[in-house]
């Protein structure tokens, strides 16, 4: 029983990173109608920029983390300003933004490899406390506690922002019909830019915490998150932030339990096999908004 509890917590920590990434992915996919395959590179750059500011810039880790997340958010804004926004203005359809996102993905990935090199790097050992803590017989690393706490905060903050604020009402209005939203006083352009910044910034948080948890920072860091984040969004229910987060956590738990009790070689096959069964049984996802929203 002690081993099971330990592995459940380990799975929670791993899944919290997937969940954070999925929240940003869900914002872009549901609120802006874009399947942005470059979203993984935003996570990569959140980690890379924070790492560089700590190692080369000599900044405090927490200051570097904030700046790294802001940088990732700005990359999302640039993608919206120079790619997705112009395509939306020209009514380019749904396929052209996917191609554009592939181009952004390749460019940012190649620049990331040139920036940090082909080998993985590690944060300095003392950037965050590393002494394990034992609570109720479960050994917890400070980094894992930070990841879980960050997920709880981000899910709560994003949900309240989108459901209880005037900005959230503006986002919903723009995602349904931007022209009608503009008539009632909403600025669609500004609203979508803020959403792009939020989504990419949250991806940056996921990338940073992923690199911190494994103490591994590489140019391909975000690629490992992309497929699982997308699966969490689809299975969780298109447009449901809490559903995407819940399935992201579930994916992490399934991975860890599969590795412990069955085989690490079949970890992904078992995880995605279960998700496939869920999706076949409930094609709309486990959670679903009352109204499907599009940009």
Buried (B, 14 or more C-beta within 10 A) or exposed (E): EEEEEBBBBBBBBBBBBBBBBBBBBBBBBBBBBBBBBBBBBBBBBBBBBBBBBBBEBEBEBEEBBBBBBBBBBBBBBEBBBEBBBEBBEEEBEEEBBBEBBEBBBEEBBEBBBEBBEEEBBBBEEEBBEEEEEEEEEBEBBBBBBBBBEBBEEBBEEBBEBBEEEEBBBBBBBBBBBBEEBBEEEBBBBEBBBBBBBBBBBBBBBBBBBBBBBBBBBBBBBBBBBBBBBBBBBBBBBBBBBBBBBBBBBBBBBBBBBBBBEEEEEEBBEBBBEBBEEBBEEEEEBBBBBEEEBBB
